[in-house]
Amino acid sequence: MKLSTADVPLSPSRYHLHHEGGHAHIHLPTWHLASLAVGLIFLVTLSSTFFYRLSHTPVPTVRPNRGLIQPAPPASPPPSAKTPAQVSPPAAPLKIEAYNTGLAVDPGLQHILDAYNAATPPAGAVVLDITDKKYATIEPDQIRTAASLYKLFVARELYYFRAQGKLAFDQTVTVTQTAANQDNFDPNLPVGTSIQISECLRRMIVISDNACGYLLGSIVGWNNVNETLHIKGYAQTSLGSDQLTSAGDVSLLLRRMAEGQMIDEASSHDLEAVLFEQQLNAGLPALLPPGVIGHKTGNLDGLVHDAGLVRTKTKTYVIVVLSGPWSSTDEANNSIAKLSRQVYDYILNYNP
């Protein structure tokens, strides 16, 4: 029997290849076919998953670089630092409504004033320790004849007029016969003399010139300014024919001047500078170191007054004494000078 190639097995018995009807046929075991089917399904599933993820992955947007640099966020302040909202604003200056605004009575100062008052004719006195916020008084509201202390209030009104634009200090006034008759002892101011307001004001304070006191008082209006003075707190002061005031009113004016509240700061500094030029120094300054006090005196018919502002490197205070009648002006001045020194020593050595 002759065999053909079709009858020769091509592979092991578990699979074989043959031709039938012009086509090649492969016969595999059933488990091989199942394995191929499972592998094909796995490949299809894997490829589907890969292409799905590829198609759904977002592509980052690339923006062109235009050279702009974004500023870094502000650094937070350290915990101990205060932000602007936490910083307290500066305190407003204390508005001085009365001579003793914001001050407390000091027993030591009061003892000094009481001892002075017990050994002298009737007196009104005020001491205001501006630095250490304390004060003492003797009859501060008692109305007394002002003598030449009225000139402090005339000066105050002149600065008020200047601030309102009603006059300028370089304007001149002319000495009249009535002015010259005011017990004036300055031979340099005869009738008809023209003098600038600023210089007349200086003479009125530093040598207590009565002609200038009369001329400048006539400018501000004497009785016409009383209402203004009362509104401003000088309740016991009058510039009429009877020129009156009190130790409290005088100390209020000097304290406001010392703290820049007499009209305004510039006016306060100007008047203070004039007070420090004072040439009549037998009272308050007599036993003090030179140059520490600016003041104004007032003498009339046995009344002896002195009112001043003391400034040292460490202390500022006001002292006002209205006293009399005295039988001796020298005795009065000596008594006021001793009181002034006692107050100076007490305040300068005071440590709160």
KAVEN-V63788 format. One record per residue. SS is DSSP state (hx for helix, st for strand, lp for the rest). PSI is psi as a letter, one per 20 degrees, with the letter a starting at -180 (* if undefined). OMEGA is omega in radians with two decimals (NA if undefined). Layout:
SS:PSI:OMEGA + SS:PSI:OMEGA
This chain:
lp:p:-3.11 + lp:p:-3.10 + lp:q:3.01 + lp:r:3.13 + hx:h:3.14 + hx:h:-3.10 + hx:i:-3.11 + lp:p:3.13 + lp:p:-3.12 + lp:i:-3.09 + lp:r:3.13 + lp:r:-3.01 + lp:i:-3.10 + lp:i:3.00 + lp:q:3.09 + st:r:-3.12 + st:p:3.08 + st:r:3.13 + st:p:3.13 + st:p:3.12 + lp:k:3.11 + lp:j:3.13 + st:q:3.09 + st:p:-3.14 + st:p:3.04 + st:p:-3.14 + st:o:-3.13 + lp:q:3.07 + lp:q:-3.08 + hx:h:-3.11 + hx:h:3.07 + hx:g:-3.14 + hx:h:3.13 + hx:g:3.13 + hx:g:3.12 + hx:h:-3.14 + hx:g:3.13 + hx:g:3.13 + hx:h:3.13 + hx:g:3.13 + hx:g:-3.14 + hx:g:3.14 + hx:g:3.13 + hx:g:-3.12 + hx:g:-3.12 + hx:g:-3.13 + hx:h:3.13 + hx:g:3.13 + hx:g:-3.13 + hx:g:-3.11 + hx:h:3.10 + hx:g:3.14 + hx:h:3.12 + hx:h:-3.09 + hx:i:-3.08 + hx:j:3.08 + lp:p:-3.10 + lp:p:3.11 + lp:p:-3.12 + lp:p:3.13 + lp:p:3.13 + lp:o:-3.13 + lp:q:-3.13 + lp:q:3.10 + lp:o:-3.11 + lp:j:3.08 + lp:j:-3.14 + lp:p:3.11 + lp:o:-3.14 + lp:p:3.13 + lp:q:3.11 + lp:q:3.11 + lp:q:-3.11 + lp:q:3.13 + lp:q:3.10 + lp:p:3.13 + lp:q:3.08 + lp:q:-3.06 + lp:h:-3.08 + lp:i:-3.08 + lp:q:3.09 + lp:p:3.01 + lp:r:-3.13 + hx:h:-3.12 + hx:h:-3.10 + hx:i:-3.10 + lp:p:-3.11 + lp:p:3.09 + lp:q:3.13 + lp:q:-3.13 + lp:p:3.10 + lp:q:3.11 + lp:q:3.12 + lp:p:3.11 + lp:p:-3.04 + lp:o:-3.14 + lp:h:3.13 + lp:r:-3.06 + lp:h:-3.08 + lp:j:3.13 + lp:p:3.07 + lp:j:-3.13 + lp:q:3.11 + st:q:3.12 + st:p:3.12 + lp:p:-3.09 + hx:h:-3.14 + hx:g:3.09 + hx:g:-3.11 + hx:h:3.11 + hx:h:3.12 + hx:g:-3.13 + hx:h:3.14 + hx:h:3.12 + hx:h:3.08 + hx:g:-3.07 + hx:h:-3.12 + hx:i:-3.04 + lp:j:-3.04 + lp:r:2.95 + lp:r:-3.11 + lp:q:-3.08 + st:q:2.91 + st:p:-3.08 + st:q:3.08 + st:p:2.97 + st:p:3.13 + st:o:3.07 + st:n:-3.06 + lp:h:-3.10 + lp:g:-3.05 + lp:j:3.01 + lp:l:3.11 + st:r:-3.09 + st:r:3.02 + st:q:-3.07 + st:q:2.86 + st:o:3.11 + lp:m:-3.06 + lp:h:-3.07 + lp:j:3.13 + lp:p:-3.13 + lp:p:-3.10 + st:r:3.04 + st:p:-3.01 + lp:h:-2.94 + hx:b:-3.04 + hx:j:3.03 + hx:i:3.08 + hx:h:-3.08 + hx:h:3.03 + hx:h:-3.11 + hx:h:3.01 + hx:g:3.11 + hx:g:3.13 + hx:g:-3.14 + hx:h:3.08 + hx:g:3.10 + hx:h:3.09 + hx:g:3.10 + hx:g:3.13 + hx:g:3.14 + hx:h:3.12 + lp:i:-3.12 + lp:j:-3.12 + lp:h:3.09 + lp:r:3.05 + lp:q:-3.07 + lp:i:3.07 + lp:i:3.00 + lp:q:-3.12 + st:q:3.00 + st:q:-3.11 + st:p:-3.13 + lp:p:3.12 + lp:r:3.10 + hx:g:3.13 + hx:g:3.11 + hx:g:-3.12 + hx:h:-3.12 + lp:i:-3.06 + lp:l:-3.13 + lp:l:-3.10 + lp:p:-3.09 + lp:j:-3.14 + lp:o:-3.11 + lp:i:-3.12 + lp:j:3.13 + lp:m:3.07 + lp:r:3.12 + lp:p:3.12 + lp:i:3.14 + lp:p:3.02 + st:p:-3.09 + st:q:3.11 + st:q:3.14 + hx:g:-3.11 + hx:g:-3.14 + hx:h:3.10 + hx:h:3.09 + hx:g:3.13 + hx:g:3.12 + hx:h:-3.14 + hx:h:-3.12 + hx:g:-2.89 + hx:h:3.04 + lp:j:3.12 + lp:l:-3.08 + lp:p:-3.07 + hx:h:3.10 + hx:g:3.11 + hx:h:3.08 + hx:g:3.13 + hx:g:-3.11 + hx:g:-3.08 + hx:h:3.04 + hx:h:3.10 + hx:h:3.12 + hx:g:-3.09 + hx:h:2.95 + lp:j:3.13 + hx:d:-3.09 + hx:h:-3.10 + hx:h:-3.09 + hx:i:-3.09 + hx:g:-3.13 + hx:g:3.10 + hx:g:3.14 + hx:g:-3.14 + hx:g:3.11 + hx:h:-3.12 + lp:j:3.04 + lp:i:-3.14 + lp:m:-2.93 + lp:h:-3.09 + lp:j:-3.03 + lp:p:3.08 + st:p:3.11 + st:k:3.12 + lp:b:-3.10 + lp:h:2.97 + lp:o:-3.08 + st:o:-2.99 + st:q:3.04 + st:a:3.09 + lp:r:3.10 + hx:h:3.12 + hx:g:-3.14 + hx:g:-3.13 + hx:g:-3.14 + hx:h:3.08 + hx:g:3.12 + hx:g:-3.10 + hx:h:3.11 + hx:g:3.09 + hx:h:3.09 + hx:g:-3.10 + hx:h:-3.08 + lp:j:3.03 + lp:k:-3.07 + lp:j:3.02 + lp:n:-3.00 + lp:f:3.10 + lp:r:-3.05 + hx:g:-3.12 + hx:g:3.12 + hx:g:3.13 + hx:g:-3.13 + hx:h:-3.13 + hx:g:-3.11 + hx:h:3.10 + hx:g:3.13 + hx:h:3.11 + hx:g:3.13 + hx:h:3.14 + lp:i:3.03 + lp:j:-3.03 + lp:p:-3.11 + lp:i:3.13 + lp:n:-2.88 + lp:k:-3.11 + lp:i:-3.06 + lp:d:-3.04 + lp:g:-3.06 + lp:i:-2.88 + lp:h:-3.09 + lp:j:3.14 + lp:q:3.03 + lp:q:-3.11 + lp:q:3.01 + lp:j:-3.09 + lp:i:-3.05 + st:p:2.91 + st:p:-3.00 + st:r:3.09 + st:p:3.14 + st:r:3.04 + st:o:3.14 + st:p:3.12 + st:o:3.03 + lp:l:3.10 + lp:i:3.06 + st:p:3.14 + st:o:-3.11 + st:q:3.00 + st:p:-3.09 + st:p:-3.05 + st:r:3.09 + st:p:3.12 + st:p:3.05 + st:p:3.00 + lp:a:3.14 + lp:h:-3.05 + lp:i:-3.02 + lp:q:3.00 + st:p:3.09 + st:q:3.10 + st:p:3.05 + st:p:-3.10 + st:p:3.08 + st:o:3.00 + st:o:-2.98 + st:q:3.07 + lp:r:0.18 + lp:q:3.08 + lp:q:3.04 + lp:i:-3.12 + lp:p:3.09 + hx:h:3.14 + hx:g:3.10 + hx:g:3.13 + hx:g:-3.13 + hx:g:3.11 + hx:g:3.13 + hx:g:3.13 + hx:h:3.14 + hx:g:3.13 + hx:g:3.08 + hx:g:-3.13 + hx:g:-3.13 + hx:h:3.10 + hx:g:3.13 + hx:g:3.13 + hx:g:-3.12 + hx:g:-3.13 + hx:g:-3.08 + hx:g:-3.12 + hx:h:-3.14 + lp:j:-3.11 + lp:p:3.07 + lp:o:-3.08 + lp:*:NA
